[in-house]
Amino acid sequence: MDKSSIVAAAISKLEAEKQRRLDEKIAKGEAIRVPPLIVGEPEQVEVAHAARLAALRAAVETREVAPGRARRSGLQDGDHLQVGS
């Protein structure tokens, strides 16, 4: 196995463990998953995320907030899809 394959395998294993732990928190009610953000420009992602989190905190949501998954379109957490010109 070459170095890049070892690194890729390690990253994959760590990401799977991170997801397992998050899924466990959600199952226990210690975290919530919110729908994916839809924004017009990539620069708006952070602003939209901060606004969503502020609204949840204002509604007295104290659990960990996890970004949603966009499974049907093939996007993964953290991916950004820009539409339009």
C-alpha positions in Angstrom: 0.0 0.0 0.0 1.4 3.4 -0.9 1.4 6.4 1.4 -1.5 8.2 -0.3 -3.7 5.0 0.0 -2.8 4.7 3.7 -3.7 8.4 4.3 -7.0 8.1 2.3 -8.0 4.9 4.2 -7.2 6.6 7.5 -9.2 9.7 6.6 -12.1 7.5 5.5 -12.0 5.6 8.8 -12.0 8.9 10.8 -14.9 10.4 8.9 -16.9 7.2 9.4 -16.2 7.3 13.1 -17.2 11.0 13.3 -20.4 10.2 11.5 -21.2 7.3 13.8 -20.7 9.4 16.9 -22.9 12.2 15.4 -25.6 9.7 14.5 -25.4 8.3 18.1 -25.9 11.8 19.5 -28.9 12.4 17.3 -30.4 9.1 18.3 -30.0 10.0 22.0 -31.5 13.5 21.4 -28.2 15.2 22.2 -28.0 16.8 18.8 -30.2 17.7 15.9 -29.7 17.6 12.1 -30.9 20.7 10.2 -31.7 20.7 6.4 -29.0 21.6 4.0 -28.6 25.3 3.4 -29.6 26.7 0.0 -27.9 29.9 -0.9 -27.3 31.9 -4.1 -23.6 32.6 -3.7 -20.8 30.6 -2.0 -20.0 33.7 0.1 -23.5 33.5 1.7 -22.9 30.1 3.3 -21.3 31.4 6.5 -23.9 34.2 6.9 -26.8 31.9 6.3 -25.4 29.3 8.7 -24.9 31.9 11.4 -28.4 33.2 10.9 -29.9 29.7 11.2 -27.9 29.0 14.3 -29.0 32.3 15.9 -32.6 31.5 15.2 -32.3 28.1 16.8 -30.6 29.5 19.9 -33.2 32.2 20.1 -35.8 29.4 20.2 -33.9 28.0 23.1 -32.3 25.1 21.2 -29.3 24.1 23.1 -28.3 20.8 21.5 -25.5 20.4 19.0 -26.6 21.4 15.5 -25.3 19.2 12.7 -25.6 20.2 9.0 -28.0 18.1 7.0 -27.1 15.7 4.3 -28.0 16.2 0.6 -28.1 12.5 -0.3 -30.3 12.6 -3.4 -28.1 15.0 -5.3 -24.9 13.2 -4.3 -23.5 16.1 -2.3 -21.8 15.4 1.0 -21.7 17.5 4.2 -19.7 20.6 3.6 -20.1 20.6 -0.2 -21.4 23.7 -1.9 -23.6 23.7 -5.0 -23.7 26.9 -7.0 -26.5 27.3 -9.5 -27.1 30.0 -12.0 -24.6 32.0 -14.0 
